[in-house]
Amino acid sequence: MPRYHTVEINKTEWIVPERYQMLTPVGSGAYGQVCSAIDTVHNMKVAIKKLARPFQSAVHAKRTYRELRMLKHMNHENVIGLLDVFTPEKNLEEFQQVYLVTHLMGADLNNIVRTQKLSDDHVQFLIYQILRGLKYIHSAGIIHRDLKPSNIAVNEDCELKILDFGLARPTETEMTGYVATRWYRAPEIMLNWMHYNQTVDIWSVGCIMAELLTGRTLFPGTDHIHQLNLIMEVLGTPANEFMQKISSESVSIANIEKVDGAYTTVYDILELRFINIDHLTRILFLCGKPEQDTIDKIISEEARNYIQSLPTLKRRDFREVFRGANPLAVNLLELMLELDADKRVTAEQALAHEYLSQYADPTDEPVSAPYDQSFEDMDLPVDKWKELVWKEVVEFKPHPQHMNTVIEVNPS
């Protein structure tokens, strides 16, 4: 058993093995706090995440098990992997705390896009690595669901890793709609939130790529109503085939109004948790109104009525929206920012796009080993989930590759 020491971080007690020194808080969220630390055994910086209330309920315990299982499975250069997992408790009866240890990266894309102008070659290399990591994640049958610049870490050599699997889920399970950060959220998450697929991550990559090219957020919606307006402004109003895809539980919508030149909606406030029309309208203003075959895929009559009540919006010319960008980059953006998820390019297809040709190497774009997600169908009490987590913790062994691919960072 390793020896532990106690450190107080933001009025919270952290009990960690003595090998981890110089703990410094770097962030927190709904599912835990994160500190940087020095791993004195391997002489490298790491990130330690202390999970918040991991066994508060069966839902929390299953989420803990899910995140741990996914991180343990990941073994790819462009995806964060698990270096260590530990608990200070000595037995299952006392087990209450879970700490996850991963590489600490130097910066994230959010920092980079705010502080420097990226060359087209930089954008190519970054997007290639994101898609390379996504191909691996998707091949495991997993959707990340929360891709955004702050969840993509980059070191000084422009080497990249996809972070944070707190919201990730297997593709075969039913999904909730209000998950990803709004600005990078695909329209089907708002409209068809029970049945979306892996291409929600591709939409997020398109939003990130647009931001890398321009230095500005593509769809900075203030809420879902605003976000929908922004999307439609670029992509146009949806086709009916797309509309048929929307779940019947999506949204209750009343009359359409035009206020200060923007289309908004008066709708039942109790349904706000299902759809934020502002975000979607932003998207449609860019991407245009979907074709009829797309509108037909929306199941909800109310949501279809909302889209169809909007004036016809043509998809804007992306060459004008992204004036000065590499034409090949613009073409790839058009393929990723496709309203109809069934027509949107996949990660593997995007990797083969001409824009990424100088980096593409299908022989060096690995897929994942099979990932067992059968536990997703299990409905267990807290104690049973805790037993499963305990077993994963005590049996953990890191992938050798994780220790051989340490990404050094400058001291901060």
C-alpha positions as CSV (number, residue, x, y, z in Angstrom):
1,M,0.0,0.0,0.0
2,P,1.4,3.4,-0.9
3,R,1.7,6.1,1.8
4,Y,-0.7,9.0,1.6
5,H,-0.6,12.6,2.6
6,T,-3.4,15.1,3.1
7,V,-3.6,18.5,1.2
8,E,-6.3,21.1,1.6
9,I,-7.4,22.4,-1.8
10,N,-10.1,25.1,-1.9
11,K,-11.3,24.0,1.6
12,T,-11.6,20.4,0.4
13,E,-9.4,17.7,1.8
14,W,-7.4,15.7,-0.8
15,I,-5.8,12.5,0.4
16,V,-3.3,11.4,-2.2
17,P,-0.2,9.1,-2.4
18,E,3.0,10.7,-1.4
19,R,4.4,10.3,-4.9
20,Y,2.1,13.2,-6.0
21,Q,3.4,16.5,-4.7
22,M,2.8,20.2,-5.3
23,L,-0.9,20.0,-5.8
24,T,-2.3,23.1,-7.4
25,P,-6.0,23.7,-8.3
26,V,-6.6,24.1,-12.0
27,G,-10.4,23.8,-12.4
28,S,-13.7,22.4,-11.1
29,G,-17.0,21.3,-12.5
30,A,-20.2,19.5,-11.6
31,Y,-18.5,16.1,-11.6
32,G,-15.3,17.0,-9.7
33,Q,-12.3,19.1,-9.0
34,V,-8.9,19.0,-10.9
35,C,-5.4,19.7,-9.6
36,S,-2.1,19.7,-11.2
37,A,0.7,17.8,-9.5
38,I,4.2,16.4,-9.9
39,D,4.5,12.7,-10.1
40,T,7.8,12.2,-8.4
41,V,8.1,8.6,-9.6
42,H,8.1,9.5,-13.3
43,N,9.2,13.1,-12.8
44,M,6.3,14.6,-14.8
45,K,3.3,16.8,-14.4
46,V,0.0,15.1,-14.1
47,A,-3.6,16.1,-13.6
48,I,-5.5,14.6,-10.7
49,K,-9.3,14.7,-10.7
50,K,-11.2,14.1,-7.5
51,L,-14.7,12.9,-8.4
52,A,-17.5,14.8,-6.6
53,R,-19.9,12.6,-4.7
54,P,-19.1,9.4,-6.7
55,F,-21.5,7.2,-4.7
56,Q,-24.2,9.7,-3.7
57,S,-26.8,7.8,-5.7
58,A,-27.1,4.9,-8.2
59,V,-26.9,7.5,-11.0
60,H,-23.7,9.0,-9.6
61,A,-22.2,5.6,-9.0
62,K,-22.9,4.4,-12.6
63,R,-21.5,7.7,-14.0
64,T,-18.3,7.1,-11.9
65,Y,-18.0,3.5,-13.2
66,R,-18.7,4.7,-16.8
67,E,-16.0,7.4,-16.7
68,L,-13.4,5.1,-15.1
69,R,-14.1,2.3,-17.6
70,M,-13.9,4.7,-20.6
71,L,-10.6,6.3,-19.5
72,K,-9.1,2.9,-18.7
73,H,-10.0,1.7,-22.2
74,M,-8.5,4.7,-24.1
75,N,-5.1,4.0,-25.6
76,H,-4.4,6.5,-28.4
77,E,-1.9,9.4,-28.9
78,N,-4.7,11.9,-29.4
79,V,-7.0,10.8,-26.5
80,I,-6.3,11.3,-22.8
81,G,-5.6,8.1,-21.1
82,L,-5.6,7.0,-17.4
83,L,-2.2,7.0,-15.7
84,D,-3.4,6.0,-12.3
85,V,-6.6,5.7,-10.2
86,F,-6.6,5.5,-6.5
87,T,-8.5,5.8,-3.2
88,P,-7.2,6.4,0.3
89,E,-9.7,3.9,1.7
90,K,-8.4,0.5,2.5
91,N,-11.5,-1.6,1.9
92,L,-14.8,-1.7,0.2
93,E,-16.7,-0.9,3.4
94,E,-14.9,2.5,3.8
95,F,-14.7,3.2,0.0
96,Q,-16.0,6.8,-0.7
97,Q,-13.3,8.7,-2.7
98,V,-12.1,8.2,-6.3
99,Y,-9.2,10.0,-7.8
100,L,-8.2,9.8,-11.5
101,V,-4.7,10.7,-12.8
102,T,-4.0,11.7,-16.4
103,H,-1.4,13.7,-18.3
104,L,-1.3,17.4,-17.6
105,M,-1.3,19.3,-20.9
106,G,0.2,22.8,-21.3
107,A,-2.7,24.7,-22.8
108,D,-6.1,24.1,-24.4
109,L,-7.5,25.3,-27.8
110,N,-9.5,28.0,-26.0
111,N,-6.3,29.6,-24.7
112,I,-4.6,29.3,-28.1
113,V,-7.4,30.7,-30.2
114,R,-7.7,33.7,-27.8
115,T,-4.0,34.5,-27.8
116,Q,-2.7,33.9,-31.3
117,K,-3.5,33.8,-35.0
118,L,-3.1,30.3,-36.3
119,S,-1.7,29.6,-39.7
120,D,-3.6,27.3,-42.1
121,D,-1.0,24.6,-41.6
122,H,-1.6,24.8,-37.8
123,V,-5.3,24.4,-38.4
124,Q,-4.8,21.4,-40.6
125,F,-2.6,19.7,-38.1
126,L,-4.9,20.4,-35.1
127,I,-8.1,19.3,-37.0
128,Y,-6.3,16.2,-38.3
129,Q,-5.4,15.2,-34.7
130,I,-8.9,15.8,-33.4
131,L,-10.4,13.7,-36.2
132,R,-7.7,11.0,-35.7
133,G,-8.7,10.8,-32.0
134,L,-12.4,10.9,-32.8
135,K,-12.0,8.0,-35.3
136,Y,-10.6,6.0,-32.4
137,I,-13.3,7.0,-29.9
138,H,-16.1,6.4,-32.4
139,S,-14.7,3.0,-33.4
140,A,-15.1,2.0,-29.7
141,G,-18.8,2.8,-30.0
142,I,-18.5,6.0,-27.9
143,I,-19.7,9.5,-28.4
144,H,-17.8,12.2,-26.6
145,R,-20.7,14.7,-26.5
146,D,-18.8,17.6,-25.1
147,L,-16.2,18.6,-27.6
148,K,-15.2,22.2,-27.3
149,P,-11.9,24.1,-27.3
150,S,-11.4,23.9,-23.6
151,N,-11.7,20.1,-23.8
152,I,-8.9,19.8,-26.4
153,A,-5.4,20.1,-24.9
154,V,-2.3,21.1,-26.9
155,N,1.4,21.2,-26.0
156,E,4.1,23.6,-27.3
157,D,4.8,21.2,-30.2
158,C,1.2,21.4,-31.3
159,E,0.5,17.8,-30.2
160,L,-3.1,17.3,-29.1
161,K,-5.2,15.2,-26.9
162,I,-9.0,15.1,-26.5
163,L,-9.9,15.4,-22.8
164,D,-12.9,15.0,-20.4
165,F,-15.1,12.0,-20.8
166,G,-17.4,13.1,-18.1
167,L,-20.3,13.3,-20.5
168,A,-19.3,10.6,-22.9
169,R,-21.7,7.7,-23.6
170,P,-21.8,4.6,-25.7
171,T,-23.8,5.1,-28.9
172,E,-26.3,2.4,-28.2
173,T,-27.9,4.0,-25.1
174,E,-30.7,6.5,-25.0
175,M,-29.4,10.0,-24.5
176,T,-30.4,13.3,-22.9
177,G,-30.3,16.4,-25.0
178,Y,-29.0,19.1,-22.7
179,V,-25.4,18.0,-22.5
180,A,-22.7,19.7,-24.7
181,T,-21.7,23.3,-24.4
182,R,-24.3,25.2,-26.3
183,W,-22.0,27.0,-28.8
184,Y,-20.7,23.7,-30.1
185,R,-23.9,21.7,-29.8
186,A,-25.3,20.0,-32.9
187,P,-28.9,20.9,-34.0
188,E,-30.1,17.3,-33.5
189,I,-29.2,17.5,-29.8
190,M,-31.8,20.2,-29.5
191,L,-34.4,18.7,-31.9
192,N,-33.9,15.0,-31.9
193,W,-32.3,14.5,-28.5
194,M,-33.3,10.8,-27.9
195,H,-31.6,9.3,-31.0
196,Y,-28.6,11.3,-32.1
197,N,-25.4,9.5,-33.2
198,Q,-21.6,9.9,-33.4
199,T,-21.8,12.8,-35.9
200,V,-22.8,15.2,-33.1
201,D,-19.0,15.2,-32.4
202,I,-18.3,16.1,-36.1
203,W,-20.6,19.1,-35.8
204,S,-18.6,20.2,-32.8
205,V,-15.3,19.8,-34.7
206,G,-16.8,22.0,-37.5
207,C,-17.6,24.7,-35.0
208,I,-14.1,24.4,-33.5
209,M,-12.4,24.5,-36.9
210,A,-14.4,27.6,-37.9
211,E,-13.2,29.3,-34.6
212,L,-9.6,28.3,-35.4
213,L,-9.8,29.9,-38.8
214,T,-11.5,33.1,-37.8
215,G,-10.6,33.6,-34.1
216,R,-14.3,34.0,-33.3
217,T,-17.0,31.6,-32.0
218,L,-19.2,30.5,-35.0
219,F,-22.5,30.2,-33.1
220,P,-22.4,32.2,-29.8
221,G,-26.0,31.6,-28.9
222,T,-27.3,33.2,-25.7
223,D,-29.8,30.4,-25.3
224,H,-31.3,27.7,-27.5
225,I,-33.7,30.0,-29.3
226,H,-30.8,32.4,-30.2
227,Q,-28.6,29.4,-31.2
228,L,-31.1,28.1,-33.6
229,N,-31.4,31.5,-35.2
230,L,-27.6,31.7,-35.7
231,I,-27.4,28.3,-37.3
232,M,-30.2,28.9,-39.7
233,E,-28.6,32.2,-40.7
234,V,-25.8,30.3,-42.2
235,L,-27.3,26.9,-43.1
236,G,-30.8,28.0,-44.1
237,T,-34.1,26.6,-42.8
238,P,-34.3,22.8,-42.6
239,A,-35.8,20.5,-45.3
240,N,-38.8,18.5,-44.3
241,E,-36.9,15.2,-44.2
242,F,-34.8,16.6,-41.4
243,M,-37.9,17.8,-39.6
244,Q,-39.3,14.3,-39.4
245,K,-36.3,13.2,-37.3
246,I,-37.2,15.4,-34.3
247,S,-38.5,13.4,-31.3
248,S,-42.1,14.0,-30.4
249,E,-40.9,15.0,-26.9
250,S,-38.7,17.7,-28.1
251,V,-40.5,21.0,-27.6
252,S,-43.8,22.7,-27.3
253,I,-43.8,25.8,-29.6
254,A,-46.3,28.6,-30.1
255,N,-46.3,31.6,-32.4
256,I,-43.3,32.9,-34.2
257,E,-42.3,36.6,-33.8
258,K,-39.7,38.7,-35.4
259,V,-38.0,41.0,-32.9
260,D,-35.2,43.4,-33.9
261,G,-34.6,41.5,-37.1
262,A,-34.3,38.1,-35.5
263,Y,-36.8,35.3,-35.3
264,T,-37.8,34.2,-31.8
265,T,-40.4,31.9,-30.3
266,V,-43.0,32.2,-27.6
267,Y,-43.2,28.7,-26.1
268,D,-44.1,26.8,-23.0
269,I,-41.3,27.6,-20.5
270,L,-41.6,24.1,-19.0
271,E,-40.3,22.7,-22.3
272,L,-37.2,24.8,-22.3
273,R,-35.1,21.9,-21.0
274,F,-35.8,20.1,-24.3
275,I,-34.8,22.7,-26.8
276,N,-33.3,26.2,-26.9
277,I,-34.6,27.7,-30.2
278,D,-32.2,30.7,-30.1
279,H,-29.1,28.5,-30.7
280,L,-30.8,26.5,-33.4
281,T,-32.0,29.6,-35.2
282,R,-28.5,31.0,-35.3
283,I,-27.4,27.7,-36.9
284,L,-30.1,27.9,-39.5
285,F,-29.4,31.5,-40.5
286,L,-25.9,30.2,-41.5
287,C,-26.6,26.7,-42.8
288,G,-30.0,27.4,-44.4
289,K,-33.4,25.8,-44.1
290,P,-33.1,22.0,-44.5
291,E,-34.4,20.2,-47.6
292,Q,-37.8,18.6,-47.4
293,D,-36.4,15.1,-47.0
294,T,-34.5,16.3,-43.9
295,I,-37.6,18.1,-42.4
296,D,-39.6,14.9,-42.9
297,K,-37.3,13.2,-40.4
298,I,-38.5,15.4,-37.5
299,I,-41.1,13.5,-35.5
300,S,-42.4,16.4,-33.4
301,E,-45.2,18.2,-35.1
302,E,-44.6,21.3,-33.0
303,A,-40.9,21.4,-33.9
304,R,-41.6,20.9,-37.5
305,N,-44.2,23.7,-37.4
306,Y,-41.5,26.0,-35.9
307,I,-39.0,25.3,-38.6
308,Q,-41.5,25.5,-41.4
309,S,-42.9,28.7,-40.0
310,L,-39.6,30.4,-40.5
311,P,-39.0,32.2,-43.7
312,T,-37.1,30.3,-46.3
313,L,-33.4,30.7,-45.6
314,K,-30.8,29.7,-48.1
315,R,-27.6,28.2,-47.0
316,R,-25.0,31.0,-47.1
317,D,-22.0,30.8,-49.3
318,F,-19.3,29.5,-47.0
319,R,-16.7,31.0,-49.2
320,E,-18.1,34.4,-48.2
321,V,-18.6,33.6,-44.6
322,F,-15.0,32.3,-44.4
323,R,-13.5,34.7,-46.9
324,G,-9.7,34.3,-47.1
325,A,-9.7,30.8,-45.8
326,N,-8.2,27.9,-47.7
327,P,-10.9,26.7,-50.2
328,L,-10.3,23.1,-49.1
329,A,-10.9,24.1,-45.5
330,V,-14.2,25.7,-46.5
331,N,-15.2,22.6,-48.3
332,L,-14.5,20.4,-45.2
333,L,-16.4,22.8,-43.1
334,E,-19.4,22.4,-45.4
335,L,-19.3,18.6,-45.0
336,M,-19.0,18.8,-41.2
337,L,-21.7,21.6,-40.7
338,E,-24.4,19.6,-42.4
339,L,-27.8,19.9,-40.7
340,D,-28.8,16.3,-41.4
341,A,-26.7,14.0,-39.2
342,D,-27.3,11.2,-41.7
343,K,-25.6,13.2,-44.4
344,R,-22.8,14.6,-42.2
345,V,-19.3,13.4,-42.9
346,T,-17.8,10.8,-40.4
347,A,-14.4,11.1,-38.7
348,E,-12.9,8.5,-41.0
349,Q,-14.3,10.2,-44.1
350,A,-13.1,13.6,-42.9
351,L,-9.6,12.2,-42.4
352,A,-9.5,11.3,-46.1
353,H,-10.4,14.9,-47.1
354,E,-7.9,16.7,-49.4
355,Y,-7.5,19.5,-46.8
356,L,-5.8,17.0,-44.5
357,S,-3.8,15.2,-47.1
358,Q,-0.3,16.2,-45.9
359,Y,-1.0,14.5,-42.6
360,A,-3.3,11.7,-43.5
361,D,-2.0,8.2,-43.2
362,P,-4.7,5.5,-43.0
363,T,-2.1,3.0,-41.8
364,D,-1.4,5.2,-38.7
365,E,-5.0,6.1,-37.8
366,P,-5.8,3.2,-35.4
367,V,-9.2,2.1,-34.3
368,S,-10.1,0.9,-30.8
369,A,-10.2,-2.6,-29.5
370,P,-13.8,-3.7,-28.7
371,Y,-15.3,-1.8,-25.8
372,D,-17.7,-3.8,-23.6
373,Q,-20.6,-1.5,-22.8
374,S,-23.0,-4.2,-21.6
375,F,-23.1,-2.5,-18.2
376,E,-25.1,0.4,-19.6
377,D,-28.2,-1.9,-19.6
378,M,-27.7,-2.8,-15.9
379,D,-29.9,-1.2,-13.3
380,L,-28.0,-1.7,-10.0
381,P,-28.2,-0.3,-6.5
382,V,-25.4,2.0,-5.3
383,D,-23.6,-0.7,-3.4
384,K,-23.3,-2.9,-6.5
385,W,-21.9,-0.1,-8.6
386,K,-19.5,0.7,-5.8
387,E,-18.3,-2.9,-5.9
388,L,-17.7,-2.7,-9.6
389,V,-15.7,0.6,-9.2
390,W,-13.7,-0.8,-6.4
391,K,-12.7,-3.8,-8.5
392,E,-11.6,-1.5,-11.3
393,V,-9.5,0.6,-8.9
394,V,-7.7,-2.3,-7.3
395,E,-7.0,-4.1,-10.6
396,F,-5.8,-1.1,-12.5
397,K,-2.6,-1.2,-14.5
398,P,-1.8,1.6,-16.9
399,H,-1.2,1.1,-20.6
400,P,2.6,1.0,-21.2
401,Q,2.1,3.5,-24.1
402,H,0.8,6.1,-21.7
403,M,4.1,6.1,-19.8
404,N,6.1,6.1,-23.0
405,T,4.3,9.1,-24.6
406,V,4.7,11.6,-21.9
407,I,4.1,15.1,-23.2
408,E,6.4,17.5,-21.4
409,V,5.1,20.9,-20.5
410,N,6.9,24.1,-19.5
411,P,6.7,24.9,-15.8
412,S,4.0,27.5,-15.2
